Amino acid sequence: MLLSDLVRFGRYLDPWSEFEKMNRTLSGLSSPSGREFPAVNVWKGEDHAVVTAEIPGINPQELDISVAGKALTLRGARSPEKAAEGDTFHRRERWYGKFTRTLDIPFDVDADKIEARFIKGVLYIALPRAEADKPRKISIKSE
Amino acid sequence: MATATQELQKKEATSPEGVEYTSSRKVFTPAVDIIEQKDRTILIADMPGTDEKSVDITLEKNVLTIYGKVEPLVPEKHGLVFSEYGIGDYHRAFTLSNEVDRNRIEATVKNGILKLVLPKAEAAKARKIAVRAEA
């Protein structure tokens, strides 16, 4: 077997390697910055995934997190700094506006057990794998 | 989505030539808004991952330096499988004009946002000069 075949085979087995590709396609590459907002990091555990995103300054109560099957959607907004009359902006680099982001998680999520925390402007969402979706170990009986 | 024209990705800080950071951790330049008001200047910086204990603000001569240390909160027994942003400290420096009242600078950090209030010194406040008609 060629090494490239091995690599391909190995990749094929891991649903996470397809993760990036899938999410790229979902987000669409048409956006001018090439990437969707907010930027996310995804961590994988045994039967958990953790999604983190840096969205400083938003009100956690106004952040909408929803899950449908394998799709996780984040919705929120941040308003621009208000300027009174006579104020001058020397710099305006911070983002503001509405955002929606959908991520495809490579397993069915147990929506009732999702935990989300917002610490120091960073959002952490723990997504447990649905019981029905967990791989089952099949024991082989010897005759 | 947020405003498309703005650069939304975190920018890694560039250090002056020949000067390096001692630790190997990544350092980013926080995005800021600077608003000048009648009697003060407000600086707002996005520094997710920092709080009031981990941000250092120093004012030496005219240079205001902001340094935010970030302790990465890594989920236990988890491996990173997909990454769109880097985690690291924040560093940015500004040269202030002389008109800032150094003793009354206030800084707060909330939800990963640093807010600095730089009051203008009495002498620098614009004064309205009344024009009298000559008798």
Interface residues (C-beta under 8 A of the other chain):
Chain A: W16 F19 E20 N23 S31 P32 S33 R35 E36 F37 A39 V40 N41 V42 W43 K44 G45 E46 H48 V50 T52 E54 I55 P56 G57 I58 R78 E81 A83 A84 G86 D87 T88 F89 H90 R91 R92 E93 R94 W95 Y96 G97 K98 F99 T100 F118 I119 K120 G121 V122 Y124 A126
Chain B: M1 A2 T3 A4 T5 Q6 E7 L8 Q9 K10 A31 V32 D33 I34 I35 E36 Q37 K38 T41 I44 D46 M47 P48 G49 T50 D51 L73 V74 P75 K77 H78 G79 L80 V81 F82 S83 E84 Y85 I87 K110 N111 G112 I113
